[in-house]
Amino acid sequence: MKSLTSAILGASVMLNILILQGARESELLSAGKVFPAFFLALSVIVLLVRAAGEYRK
């Protein structure tokens, strides 16, 4: 189960990096556009962690 959790964490970190890189490259770093992307990534991470918790049971 540790490998599943670490894989999820790694994927979420990669997702955050990709979102931030895309935002930097397309110059969307105005607060109005980066924060929704950040919160979307954060909600995806929370959902993945919850799914992992359900999977353990």
Helices and strands as residue ranges (DSSP letters): H 2-25, H 31-56
